[in-house]
């Protein structure tokens, strides 16, 4: 079973095998955490947290391809034969070898699978676009493009937003009086906070924390939630943060 961080990770993060979370790096498969600032010792070598996370993934899990292909049809959408063919493709096997190993009648069958995989990738892009449009047509117009795991939590009317803002935001200071636990309310407050940043501007972690601290003492939690809910993005080493034009609106 994959760690919950697996389902929150971007495609680029999945390729590395780990995500940056609150001053450290977490394996997307098992959840092992490597805190930044600590020197790790392994196999006679000293290394920083990022290197330790990378080595952990390689030594413990092998490759992200192996893990993904091992998920099963329900998660990958691949039949057993498709899974076998793709595995051999990624292993660098020749079409002739694949045809012989899988008992295909000819090499042309292998080439047809390669074509089908490319078509499947195109279909996936079309389907994701259709689902975004469906969500919009269902009235979820306040869902930003960076949102992860979009569901009923994002369905909030203007009236509800006004009530939540009045409940949790101090009208005079703009500070958060109490951070909500319920998801719909939490998302409204996070959207409010995302609006305090300049779209597309690059911030350091220290700068992000300084801005958030003006609105809530536990700025580290706010920063984590902004990333987790897709309002804010950051590079892999956590050195730069930003909000894109489409986020936080």
Secondary structure, 3 states (H helix, E strand, C coil): CCCHHHHHCCHHHHHHCEEECCCEEEECCCCCEEECCCCEEECCEEECHHHHHHHHHHHHHCCHHHHHHCCCHHHHCCCHHHHHHHHHHHCCCCHHHHHHHHCCCCHHHHHHHHHHHHHHHHHHHHHHHHHHHHHHHCCCCCCCCCCCCCCHHHCCCHHHHHHHHHHHECCCCCCECCCCCCHHHHHHHHHHHHCCCCCCCCECHHHHHHHHHCCCCCHHHHHHHHHHCCCCEECCCCCCEECCCCCCC
